[in-house]
Amino acid sequence: MLGSANLNPFGDLVTLQHLCARLAKALKPVFDGVARADLRSWAEPLSVQRWSDYRAERGHALTAWQPLAMGNARARVHLALDAKYLFELLDAFFGGDGEAPSPLPGEFTPAAEALALRIATTLAPPLEAAWEPLTKIGFRAIESNIGALPEFAADEPVIVTRFGLAIGERKPTFIDILYPVSALKPHSGALTVKVHGVPAEVEPEWRSGLTRAVMGVKFPIRSVLAEPVVPLGLLLDLKQGDVIPIDFGAHVPVMVASRRLGTGLVGTANGRAAVRLTQLEELCEEDFR
């Protein structure tokens, strides 16, 4: 609206969304080891919100706000975990069935705080790796009171990156990583650069079809018996019936398009002129470009 502050100075944030997709793959081993289960992980569309709006949307249920230092001691990002999910992870980590106590405690136990710190510590290297194509940033988990709200102003904009975690087809759980817009401003140049991640694995059926199509491409093959050289004067005086002498040995070059395939021996096969290949040149993809 006219006169309103711009919450997002970074444009369409496609680059950050791509970064989240990279990070989502790395979250699986982080939480697999804690949940003692084989999880699915994925990235949800990110959003930019005022801190007060995000808090209102999340509600007042107990939440673990685990901070990580980003780059320097003053910049912070926060890993937000629902208390119920954190207690489920705690139970599974110590050999239980992954059930949270009922009713939920009103505050976090020292064991729950230690587990949140452990998760953040394990998460830091994948975060750094996900950011590396854009800019080199170090992340470090910070020991703190995870039940205390982050010290954001009510109108401070935050980028909410959300990730889904689920065991098989069970109902998913969502965790958030919150980036204050102010913490990302030093990296605004990198955030506007398109990131090219590791190429996705090609589907075998598509690859097979492409291979069959490529193998059906036709190339002209020719053998060169001789390439005589004559002066321009003689060339201009040529008339029908003149003979141009040529001299060639038994071995002649064999060409594919403009590239040399190898050397062949001139002869006959089944009553037709033919060339038997006696030597092949090494070919590569560049030869056909």
Backbone hydrogen bonds in HBPLUS format (Angstrom, degrees):
<---DONOR---> <-ACCEPTOR-->    atom                        ^
c    i                          cat <-CA-CA->   ^        H-A-AA   ^      H-
h    n   atom  resd res      DA  || num        DHA   H-A  angle D-A-AA Bond
n    s   type  num  typ     dist DA aas  dist angle  dist       angle   num
A0004-SER N   A0001-MET O   3.08 MM   3  5.51 166.4  2.10 132.9 134.2     1
A0017-GLN N   A0013-LEU O   2.99 MM   4  6.28 154.0  2.06 147.7 155.3     2
A0018-HIS N   A0014-VAL O   2.89 MM   4  6.17 150.2  1.98 147.4 155.5     3
A0019-LEU N   A0015-THR O   2.97 MM   4  6.27 150.0  2.06 142.9 151.5     4
A0020-CYS N   A0016-LEU O   2.93 MM   4  6.25 149.3  2.03 144.8 152.8     5
A0021-ALA N   A0017-GLN O   3.06 MM   4  6.40 147.4  2.17 142.9 151.2     6
A0022-ARG N   A0018-HIS O   3.13 MM   4  6.51 150.9  2.22 146.1 153.4     7
A0023-LEU N   A0019-LEU O   2.92 MM   4  6.25 157.0  1.97 148.5 155.4     8
A0024-ALA N   A0020-CYS O   2.81 MM   4  5.99 150.6  1.89 149.1 156.6     9
A0026-ALA N   A0023-LEU O   2.89 MM   3  5.11 122.0  2.23 102.2 117.9    10
A0027-LEU N   A0023-LEU O   3.00 MM   4  6.32 126.1  2.30 147.4 163.0    11
A0027-LEU N   A0024-ALA O   3.23 MM   3  5.15 140.6  2.39  93.6 104.6    12
A0031-PHE N   A0027-LEU O   3.04 MM   4  6.30 162.2  2.07 165.5 167.5    13
A0032-ASP N   A0028-LYS O   2.74 MM   4  5.77 148.2  1.84 155.2 166.1    14
A0033-GLY N   A0029-PRO O   3.40 MM   4  6.22 163.9  2.42 136.3 138.1    15
A0034-VAL N   A0031-PHE O   3.21 MM   3  5.09 129.3  2.48  92.8 105.9    16
A0035-ALA N   A0031-PHE O   2.82 MM   4  5.87 174.0  1.82 158.8 160.9    17
A0036-ARG N   A0032-ASP O   2.91 MM   4  5.58 126.3  2.21 140.4 150.5    18
A0040-ARG N   A0166-ALA O   2.68 MM 126  5.21 157.8  1.73 155.9 164.0    19
A0166-ALA N   A0040-ARG O   3.09 MM 126  5.21 149.0  2.18 139.9 145.4    20
A0042-TRP N   A0164-GLY O   3.15 MM 122  5.31 146.1  2.27 140.5 145.8    21
A0164-GLY N   A0042-TRP O   2.88 MM 122  5.31 153.5  1.95 142.9 151.5    22
A0044-GLU N   A0162-ARG O   2.82 MM 118  5.29 177.8  1.83 151.1 150.9    23
A0047-SER N   A0160-VAL O   3.12 MM 113  5.27 151.0  2.21 136.8 145.7    24
A0160-VAL N   A0047-SER O   2.75 MM 113  5.27 159.7  1.79 158.3 164.3    25
A0049-GLN N   A0158-VAL O   2.98 MM 109  5.56 160.7  2.02 162.2 162.9    26
A0158-VAL N   A0049-GLN O   2.76 MM 109  5.56 162.2  1.79 162.4 166.6    27
A0053-ASP N   A0050-ARG O   3.02 MM   3  5.25 119.0  2.41 102.2 117.2    28
A0054-TYR N   A0050-ARG O   2.98 MM   4  6.31 160.0  2.02 158.7 164.8    29
A0051-TRP N   A0156-GLU O   2.85 MM 105  5.61 145.7  1.97 146.3 155.3    30
A0055-ARG N   A0051-TRP O   2.94 MM   4  6.16 160.7  1.98 152.9 157.9    31
A0052-SER N   A0154-ALA O   2.94 MM 102  4.78 153.4  2.01 151.8 143.3    32
A0056-ALA N   A0052-SER O   3.02 MM   4  6.19 156.7  2.08 143.2 149.4    33
A0057-GLU N   A0053-ASP O   2.93 MM   4  6.12 154.4  2.00 146.2 153.3    34
A0058-ARG N   A0054-TYR O   2.92 MM   4  6.11 150.4  2.01 147.2 155.3    35
A0059-GLY N   A0055-ARG O   3.02 MM   4  6.13 141.0  2.18 143.6 153.1    36
A0083-ALA N   A0062-LEU O   3.18 MM  21  5.57 151.9  2.27 149.1 142.0    37
A0064-ALA N   A0081-LEU O   2.79 MM  17  5.04 173.9  1.79 162.3 161.0    38
A0081-LEU N   A0064-ALA O   2.99 MM  17  5.04 159.8  2.03 142.5 149.1    39
A0065-TRP N   A0146-ILE O   2.78 MM  81  4.78 172.0  1.79 137.9 140.5    40
A0066-GLN N   A0079-LEU O   2.93 MM  13  5.04 152.6  2.00 159.6 151.7    41
A0079-LEU N   A0066-GLN O   2.80 MM  13  5.04 172.4  1.80 151.7 150.4    42
A0142-ILE N   A0067-PRO O   3.18 MM  75  5.75 161.6  2.22 148.8 143.5    43
A0068-LEU N   A0077-VAL O   2.82 MM   9  5.36 149.8  1.92 160.0 161.2    44
A0077-VAL N   A0068-LEU O   2.98 MM   9  5.36 159.4  2.02 153.3 160.1    45
A0069-ALA N   A0140-ARG O   2.71 MM  71  5.05 154.6  1.77 157.1 151.3    46
A0140-ARG N   A0069-ALA O   3.06 MM  71  5.05 146.1  2.18 135.1 142.3    47
A0070-MET N   A0075-ALA O   2.99 MM   5  5.27 164.2  2.01 130.8 132.3    48
A0072-ASN N   A0070-MET O   2.82 MM   2  5.62 139.8  1.98  98.7  91.4    49
A0071-GLY N   A0138-GLY O   2.79 MM  67  4.96 169.7  1.81 163.0 162.4    50
A0078-HIS N   A0178-LEU O   3.16 MM 100  5.16 153.9  2.23 134.5 142.4    51
A0178-LEU N   A0078-HIS O   2.84 MM 100  5.16 164.8  1.86 149.5 152.8    52
A0080-ALA N   A0176-ASP O   2.74 MM  96  5.03 169.2  1.75 152.0 155.9    53
A0176-ASP N   A0080-ALA O   3.21 MM  96  5.03 166.9  2.23 141.4 145.1    54
A0086-LEU N   A0082-ASP O   3.01 MM   4  6.33 160.3  2.05 155.6 161.7    55
A0087-PHE N   A0083-ALA O   2.93 MM   4  6.19 160.2  1.97 156.9 161.2    56
A0088-GLU N   A0084-LYS O   2.95 MM   4  6.20 145.9  2.07 143.1 153.2    57
A0089-LEU N   A0085-TYR O   2.89 MM   4  6.15 158.3  1.94 151.6 156.9    58
A0090-LEU N   A0086-LEU O   2.93 MM   4  6.15 149.8  2.02 141.0 150.0    59
A0091-ASP N   A0087-PHE O   3.00 MM   4  6.21 155.4  2.07 142.9 148.2    60
A0092-ALA N   A0088-GLU O   2.99 MM   4  6.25 162.3  2.02 150.0 154.9    61
A0093-PHE N   A0089-LEU O   2.79 MM   4  5.88 154.3  1.85 148.9 156.5    62
A0094-PHE N   A0090-LEU O   3.26 MM   4  6.46 144.9  2.39 140.9 147.9    63
A0096-GLY N   A0091-ASP O   2.72 MM   5  4.98 150.7  1.80 154.2 146.1    64
A0095-GLY N   A0092-ALA O   3.05 MM   3  5.11 157.5  2.10 111.5 111.4    65
A0112-ALA N   A0109-THR O   3.07 MM   3  5.16 117.0  2.49  98.8 113.8    66
A0113-GLU N   A0109-THR O   3.00 MM   4  6.36 159.1  2.05 156.2 162.2    67
A0114-ALA N   A0110-PRO O   2.92 MM   4  6.10 153.6  1.99 143.6 151.0    68
A0115-LEU N   A0111-ALA O   2.95 MM   4  6.19 149.0  2.05 143.9 152.1    69
A0116-ALA N   A0112-ALA O   2.97 MM   4  6.23 160.4  2.01 150.4 155.2    70
A0117-LEU N   A0113-GLU O   3.04 MM   4  6.26 156.5  2.10 145.7 151.9    71
A0118-ARG N   A0114-ALA O   2.94 MM   4  6.16 149.0  2.04 139.5 148.6    72
A0119-ILE N   A0115-LEU O   2.85 MM   4  6.15 160.1  1.89 155.4 159.8    73
A0120-ALA N   A0116-ALA O   3.02 MM   4  6.24 164.7  2.04 148.3 152.2    74
A0121-THR N   A0117-LEU O   2.89 MM   4  6.07 153.2  1.96 146.1 153.9    75
A0122-THR N   A0118-ARG O   2.96 MM   4  6.20 156.2  2.01 150.2 156.1    76
A0123-LEU N   A0119-ILE O   2.84 MM   4  6.01 137.1  2.03 142.4 155.6    77
A0124-ALA N   A0120-ALA O   3.06 MM   4  6.18 134.7  2.27 143.3 152.4    78
A0127-LEU N   A0123-LEU O   3.07 MM   4  6.27 154.0  2.14 156.3 164.5    79
A0128-GLU N   A0124-ALA O   3.00 MM   4  6.30 160.1  2.04 157.1 162.1    80
A0129-ALA N   A0125-PRO O   2.94 MM   4  6.20 159.1  1.98 152.4 158.4    81
A0130-ALA N   A0126-PRO O   2.87 MM   4  6.03 151.5  1.95 145.5 152.7    82
A0131-TRP N   A0127-LEU O   3.06 MM   4  6.29 151.3  2.15 148.4 155.5    83
A0132-GLU N   A0128-GLU O   3.00 MM   4  6.01 127.3  2.29 140.4 154.2    84
A0134-LEU N   A0131-TRP O   2.85 MM   3  5.51 143.1  1.99 122.5 133.3    85
A0135-THR N   A0131-TRP O   2.92 MM   4  5.96 161.1  1.95 158.4 161.3    86
A0148-ALA N   A0145-ASN O   3.07 MM   3  5.73 165.9  2.09 120.9 125.3    87
A0152-PHE N   A0150-PRO O   2.93 MM   2  5.69 134.6  2.14 103.9  90.9    88
A0156-GLU N   A0153-ALA O   3.04 MM   3  5.13 164.9  2.06 110.7 115.0    89
A0181-VAL N   A0157-PRO O   3.11 MM  24  5.83 178.7  2.11 142.8 143.2    90
A0159-ILE N   A0179-TYR O   2.73 MM  20  5.03 171.2  1.74 150.5 151.7    91
A0179-TYR N   A0159-ILE O   2.97 MM  20  5.03 167.7  1.98 145.5 149.5    92
A0161-THR N   A0177-ILE O   3.10 MM  16  5.29 167.2  2.12 148.1 150.6    93
A0177-ILE N   A0161-THR O   2.86 MM  16  5.29 159.4  1.91 154.7 161.8    94
A0163-PHE N   A0175-ILE O   2.93 MM  12  5.46 162.6  1.96 161.9 167.1    95
A0175-ILE N   A0163-PHE O   2.99 MM  12  5.46 157.1  2.04 152.7 159.5    96
A0165-LEU N   A0173-THR O   2.81 MM   8  5.26 150.1  1.90 156.2 165.7    97
A0173-THR N   A0165-LEU O   2.79 MM   8  5.26 162.6  1.82 157.2 162.3    98
A0170-ARG N   A0167-ILE O   3.01 MM   3  5.62 164.5  2.03 141.0 143.6    99
A0183-ALA N   A0180-PRO O   2.96 MM   3  5.32 132.6  2.19 106.4 118.7   100
A0184-LEU N   A0181-VAL O   3.09 MM   3  5.25 138.1  2.27 101.0 112.7   101
A0187-HIS N   A0184-LEU O   2.84 MM   3  5.32 149.6  1.93 116.1 126.2   102
A0188-SER N   A0185-LYS O   3.14 MM   3  5.03 161.1  2.18 115.7 113.1   103
A0191-LEU N   A0187-HIS O   3.07 MM   4  6.37 148.4  2.18 150.1 159.8   104
A0192-THR N   A0189-GLY O   3.35 MM   3  5.57 153.8  2.42 101.9 109.3   105
A0193-VAL N   A0190-ALA O   3.17 MM   3  5.39 164.6  2.20 109.0 113.3   106
A0207-ARG N   A0203-GLU O   2.95 MM   4  6.21 163.1  1.97 158.8 164.3   107
A0208-SER N   A0204-PRO O   2.87 MM   4  6.05 157.8  1.92 149.9 155.6   108
A0209-GLY N   A0205-GLU O   3.04 MM   4  6.26 159.4  2.09 145.8 151.1   109
A0210-LEU N   A0206-TRP O   2.94 MM   4  6.18 158.8  1.99 150.9 156.8   110
A0211-THR N   A0207-ARG O   2.87 MM   4  6.09 157.1  1.93 148.4 155.0   111
A0212-ARG N   A0208-SER O   2.95 MM   4  6.23 158.9  2.00 150.0 155.1   112
A0213-ALA N   A0209-GLY O   3.03 MM   4  6.26 157.4  2.08 145.5 151.7   113
A0214-VAL N   A0210-LEU O   2.88 MM   4  6.12 161.7  1.92 153.4 158.3   114
A0215-MET N   A0211-THR O   2.89 MM   4  6.05 161.3  1.93 150.4 155.8   115
A0216-GLY N   A0213-ALA O   3.18 MM   3  5.26 144.7  2.31  97.6 107.9   116
A0217-VAL N   A0214-VAL O   3.07 MM   3  5.48 167.9  2.09 115.1 118.9   117
A0257-ALA N   A0220-PRO O   3.03 MM  37  5.66 160.2  2.07 164.1 167.7   118
A0222-ARG N   A0255-MET O   3.00 MM  33  5.32 155.9  2.06 143.5 151.1   119
A0255-MET N   A0222-ARG O   2.73 MM  33  5.32 171.3  1.74 171.4 170.9   120
A0224-VAL N   A0253-PRO O   3.09 MM  29  5.77 162.8  2.12 160.3 165.3   121
A0235-LEU N   A0231-PRO O   3.05 MM   4  6.32 155.3  2.11 147.9 155.6   122
A0236-LEU N   A0232-LEU O   2.91 MM   4  6.17 150.7  2.00 150.9 157.5   123
A0237-ASP N   A0233-GLY O   3.15 MM   4  6.38 136.4  2.35 138.5 150.0   124
A0237-ASP N   A0234-LEU O   3.17 MM   3  5.09 128.1  2.45  92.6 106.3   125
A0242-ASP N   A0239-LYS O   3.06 MM   3  5.86 166.0  2.08 148.5 149.6   126
A0266-VAL N   A0250-ALA O   3.06 MM  16  5.77 165.1  2.08 162.0 163.8   127
A0252-VAL N   A0264-GLY O   2.82 MM  12  5.39 154.1  1.89 149.6 157.8   128
A0264-GLY N   A0252-VAL O   2.83 MM  12  5.39 167.3  1.85 159.5 163.6   129
A0254-VAL N   A0262-GLY O   2.90 MM   8  5.38 164.8  1.93 147.4 145.1   130
A0261-LEU N   A0254-VAL O   2.77 MM   7  5.55 150.6  1.86 144.9 154.3   131
A0262-GLY N   A0254-VAL O   3.29 MM   8  5.38 153.4  2.37 144.3 144.6   132
A0256-VAL N   A0259-ARG O   2.70 MM   3  5.26 167.4  1.72 166.1 169.8   133
A0259-ARG N   A0256-VAL O   2.85 MM   3  5.26 157.0  1.90 142.5 139.5   134
A0281-GLU N   A0261-LEU O   2.83 MM  20  5.53 172.8  1.83 137.3 138.5   135
A0263-THR N   A0279-GLN O   2.82 MM  16  5.11 151.5  1.90 138.1 146.4   136
A0278-THR N   A0263-THR O   2.77 MM  15  5.75 162.3  1.80 147.0 153.3   137
A0279-GLN N   A0263-THR O   3.20 MM  16  5.11 147.7  2.31 147.2 142.8   138
A0265-LEU N   A0276-ARG O   2.66 MM  11  5.00 152.7  1.73 139.3 146.3   139
A0276-ARG N   A0265-LEU O   2.94 MM  11  5.00 166.1  1.96 140.1 140.0   140
A0267-GLY N   A0274-ALA O   2.92 MM   7  5.37 156.3  1.98 159.6 155.4   141
A0274-ALA N   A0267-GLY O   2.84 MM   7  5.37 160.8  1.87 138.8 136.1   142
A0269-ALA N   A0272-ARG O   2.75 MM   3  5.31 152.2  1.83 150.2 159.6   143
A0272-ARG N   A0269-ALA O   3.01 MM   3  5.31 157.3  2.06 109.8 117.1   144
A0287-ASP N   A0284-CYS O   3.04 MM   3  5.62 147.0  2.15 113.3 122.0   145
A0288-PHE N   A0285-GLU O   3.10 MM   3  5.80 160.5  2.14 119.2 124.4   146
A0289-ARG N   A0286-GLU O   3.34 MM   3  5.39 169.8  2.35 111.6 110.9   147
